[in-house]
Amino acid sequence: MGSGEPDRLRTRLDREHRARLEAESIAERVTAQLYAANLQVEQANAVLEAANQSLRDFVAVASHDLRGPLATVMGFAATLTESWDRISEDDKREFMGAISRQAHHLNRIVEDLLTVSGLEAGVTEARIEEICLAGVLEQVAMEFGERSPDIEVSCSSELTVLADPDHLHRILDNYISNAFKYGEPPVEARAHDAGGWAEVHVCDHFVPRLFGKFARADDASRRAKGTGLGLSIVRGLAVVNGGDAWYEQNRPHGSCFAVRLPRPA
């Protein structure tokens, strides 16, 4: 073996070693990339499955909540059409009133469904303004008409929040409506300063009703009509406005739903 052979051998071995290390490094990178790609695919599949489930929930809620009012409207309309000459004027007014009420009910349900759709699609935006919380609470309470005396409002006239006026009204209306439908009066609407936040607690005196699109117990469903989307909407709107919403037990009995919204600096 010539004098240069050992050097050439070492050089070749070094090259082979470096090539092996580089190949191993490439294999590791490719494996990591494949793992990351598979993870992204799994995450995408999970998102798609969640979206499909939301769509199924949306369709289920829509069919359930629209069926009752539509049946009422169709029934009274058919009766009026087929027997107009034989129906008294008082009955006609009563039937037309029922149709009008159910039409408003249908409109509310459609608005709720569109709101949920917008929230889940991430396209709902808040037009933030500084709002006197006491004024909105009093206004919402008055809109319950003959039930207004059953609502006890407690809020400082100086307490303000940063929120979208329509969203805030919708949140409070949903909370108080839910308390009347699935709880027992009196309904208490209490607001207080919580540092950089304003918190509103709406409490009834019945059993808890947790958040969710189908947050309605069987007994409550039999006693009241309405959309099971209400509390899901509240949470979504609260988050869009930079806040949050949650449930607390109203001891010793009843439900208490809270919403937190930012205060002006």
C-alpha positions, 0 to 999 in steps of 0.5 A: 500500500502506497504512502498516500493510501491511508490518507485517501482511505480516511478521507473516503471514510470521513466523506461516507460518515458525513454523508451518513450523518447528512442522510440521517439528518434529512431523514429526521427532518422529513420525518418531523415534517411528515409528523407536522403535516399529519398533525395539521391534517388531524387538526383540520379534520377535527375542525371540519368535524366540529363545523359539521357538528355545529351545522347538524346542531344548527339544523336540529335547533332550526327544525325544532324551534320553527315547527311550533310557530309555523304550525300555529300560523298555518293552522289559523291561516287555514281556518280563516281561509276555509271558514271566513264567513262562518267565523265571528269578528271576535274570533277573527281578531283573536286568530289574527292576533295569534298569527301576528304573535307567532310571526314575531316569534318566528322572526325572533327565532330566525334572528337567533339562528342568524346570530349563532351562524355569524358568531360561529363563522367569526363574522360578528363585529361589535360597534363599541360605545360607552353605555349607561348600564342602569338605563339599559337594564331599566329599558329592558325590564320595562319591555316585559310589560306586565311582568316588569314588576317581577324584575328587581333592578339594582345598578348605580346610575354612574356605572358604564360599560364599553359594548355594542348597544344592540348586543348588550340589549340582546344579552340582558333580554335573553337573560331575563327571558330565560329567567322567566321561562325556565325559573321562578320570579322574582327575577333579580338583575344586579350590576356592580363595578368589578375593577376594570369590568362591570358585571351583571347577574340575573338570578331566578329562583328555580333549577340551574340551566347551563349554557348551550344550544339545547340548554332546556330541561324537559319540564321547562320545555313543556312550560315555555316556548322559545329558542334554546339558542339564547344562552349560547348567543349571550356567551358569544356576544359577550366574547365579541364585546371583550367580555365573558358570560357564565353560570353561578348557583343562586343559593339556596336555590335557583339560577344566576347567570352573569356577564362581564363587560369592560368599563371605560379606562 
